[in-house]
Amino acid sequence: MNNIKKIRLSANKTQVEVAKATNIPQNTYSNYETGKTFPDAENLKKLAQYFHTTIDNLVGYETPYLIDKSQFTQTQLNIIEQIKTLQEEACQRIEAYIIGLKTAEEEKQKIINLYNKRS
């Protein structure tokens, strides 16, 4: 069950945190990560919900057509939910805004790097 461990680590969670949040005994959860035991369907559902991912992802099955939500923060997930309700024109404005934010951040970093080289 190495994928569960990978997902947990990328979420910056401890085994204790995950076990407590999902009501899975910590030693049972630890056994999932080490491959000593395999989660039943109910615990797979709990873990998938907790990590905002699919059961396929938990067990290591690649589904390239799906977005792995475990890589997103809660704020990012909230934004995605809001965007789903918008019309195309509003989405295009949001996309332009995000591109502007990224460009500004890149320019800021260039200035910092230039300053650091001179110091």
C-alpha positions, 0 to 999 in steps of 0.5 A: 500500500505504498501509494497511501504512504506517498499520498499521506506524505504529500499531504504533510500528515502523520499516520496518527492524524490520518488514523484519527480523522478517519476513525481507523486504528493507528496500528491498522493504518500503519499496516496498510502503509507497510502492506501487511494488510489491505484496507476493506472497502469501507476504509478505502472510501474513508481514506479516499474522502480524507485525501480528496482522491480516488480509491484507484489512486490509493491502490496505485491504479493510474487514471490519467483522465482524472485530476488527483485532488490530493495534490490541492489545498482546501482553498484550491478545492474551494476555488475549483468548486466555485469555478464549475458554476461560472460561465465561460467568459468569467472563466477566461477572465480568471485564467487571465488573472492567474497568468498575470499573477504568475507573471508578476511572481516570476518578475519579482523573483528575477528582481530578487535574484538580480539584487542578490547577485549584486550583494 
